[in-house]
């Protein structure tokens, strides 16, 4: 159940990562996974699920209800997400020895995440959120699949390739490149206009009715002229 939960959260943030509540849940989940790999020596699956799930739920509610201070929340999520990404990448490449270099890299990742959210959130696309969500989602899905498929645990090349493909796919999808390509293809498709219906044939108008002309009667005698006298 624990790997399935990681994959589900990862897929959700790859698709809907621009929603703050889902991004907060993903940041909490990845942070829980990283902390478990650092400090937890227990192999109890329910303890791991409760720890990661608790941080995910906390991140969901904090990011969902803190809309009044959304800029501060985003900066905090950027810093935590950057540190978690740096530690998860070290874990992905097999550098699991907790040392000073590891924590320094986590600090550098936190600073990069903070600057990413501060600098690239001014546009309409929220590129900082998109980049952060794509990286976190791909790391969660890769970690979950590595727990489900044992051959991925010893194959760093395949894990890296899977991470790159998922991160690229999430970036392309949330960046709107697929929708833009569909819109461009639709605009380039010529619109087929329906042929106009043939005009109805007009029947010829009937000829005007001939006026009845009254011809003078040939057999009638003309009226007598005024100069003609009466017969004697």
N, C-alpha and C positions, 0 to 999 in steps of 0.2 A: 504493500500500500504506500509506503514512503516514496519509492521511485515514481509511482504513478502520480502521486501528489506533486512531486517536483516537475514532472513532465506537463501536467495540467496547468500549473501556475506559469511555467515557461511558455507554453503555447498561448495562454491568455495574454501575457504581456507582449508577446511577439505580434499579436493581432490587435489588441486594444491597449497598447502601452501608453498612448497619449492621454488616457484617463488616469487622473492622479491617484485614485483609490487603488486601481490595479497595479500601477507602478509602485506605490508604497508597499503593497503586499509582496510584490516580487523582490523589492529591496530587502524587506524583512526576511523573506525566505532564503535568499542568497546569503544574507549576513548570518542567519542561523546555521546554514550548511557549513560556512567557513569556520564559524566558532566551534561547531561540533568537531570538525576535522582537526582543530588546534588543541582544544581543551578536553574533549570528552574521550574517556577511555572505555566507556560503556558501550556494549554492542546491542543494547536493548532497542529494538526497532520502535517500540511504542514511546520510549523516552525521546528518541530522536524526532519522531513525528510530532510529539507534543511541543518540543522546543521550537522546531522550525515552524510549525503551525501557529504557535503563540506569537512569534515574532511577525509572521505574515499577517495575522489578524490585527495585531497592533499597528503595523504599517498601513493596513487598509483603512482603519478607522481614523488614524491620525491624519493621513493624507486626504481622506474623504470629508472630514468635518472641520478641518483647519483652513477653510477657504478664505477666511478673513486675513490670514497671514500666509497666503499661498506662496509669496516670493521667498519667505524665510523657510517654509517647508521644502520648497524645491531646492534651495541651496543645501539644506541639511541632507535631503535625499541624494543630491548629487555627490556630496562628500562621502556619505556612507556607501552609496553605490559604487563610487570610484574605488574606495578602499576594498570593498568586497570583490569587485571585479579583478583588482590586482592580485588579491590572495587566491581567488578562484583560478586565475590564469596560472599562477605558480603551481597550484594543485593539479591543474590540467597537464602541465608539462612535467609532473613528477617531483617538483621541488617541495617536499613536505617537511623538511627540517625546520622547525621554528627557531629562527635566529634573529640577530639584529638586522641583517640585510632584508629579511622577509618583512619585518615591521617598517623598515625605511621605505621599502617599495609600496607597502600599504599606505603609508603617509603620502608618498608621491601620487599614488592613485587617487587618494581622497582630494588632494589639491587639484589634480587634473579634472576630476568630476565636478568640483565646486566651480572652477573656471569655465567648464563646459556649459553648465547650467546658467551661469551668469552671462556668458558672452553670446551664446547661440540660442537664446530664448526670446530674442527681440523680434524675430520675423514671424510671419503668419503660420509657418510650418512647425515651429517649436523643435528645431533640429537638435537641440540639446537633449530634450526628452526622448526624441526618436532614437538618437544614438545610444543613450543610456538604456532604454527599454530593449533595443535590439541586442545589445551585449549581454544584459542580464538574462533575457529570455533564452538566448542561445546557450548560455552557460548552465542554466537550470535544466534545459532539455538534455544537454550533453551529459550532465551529471546523472540525471535519472536513467537515461539509456545505458550509461556505463554500469549502473547498479543492476539493471535488468539483464543486460547482455555481458556476461563475464569476459568475453574475448576483447571487449573495448577497454577493459581496465589495464590490459598489458599492451595496448596498441595506441601509443600516443599520437601516431601519425593520423590514424582514423579519427580519433577524438578531435584533433586539431582541424582536420578537414570538415568534420561535421559541424564544429563550432563556427567556422568561417562561412559555410553554406547557410546555416541558420541565421547568423547575424546579417549576412547580405540579403537574404530573403525578407527578414523583418524590416530592414532599412528600406528596401525597395517598396514593400507593401505599405508601410506606414508613411513613407514619403510621398505617396500618391503617384508613383511612376506608372503603375499598372493602370490606374484610372485615367491618367493623362494619355497613355497610349491608346486606350479604348476610345476615348473622346476624339483623339486625332484621327483614328481609323474611321470612326463614324462620320466625322466631318469630311474626310477625303472621299467617302463613298458617294458617288453621284446619286442624287435623288431621282427616282423614276417618276415622271409626271404622267398621269393618266391621259390617254388620248381624248381629245374633246369629242363629245357625242355628235354624230352627224345631225345637221340641222334638218328639221322636218320639212318635207316638200310642201310648198304652199300651192294649194289648188287654185287654178285660174279663176278669177272673178267672173261671174256670169255677165254676159253682155247687158248693157242697160236696156230696159224695156222700151220698145218703140212706142212713141206717143201716137195715139189713135188720131189721125188727121181726117177731118170730115170733108170729103170731096163733094163738090157741088153736083146735084143730080142732073145728068145729061138730059133726061126726058122732060124736065120741068120747064115751063115757059117763062120767059123773063117777065118781070112786072111791066105793065104798060107805062110808056113814057108820059111825062106831064104834058107835052105838046100835042098829043094825039087827041082829037075831039071825039065826042061820042057819036056813034053811028046814028044816021037819020032813020 
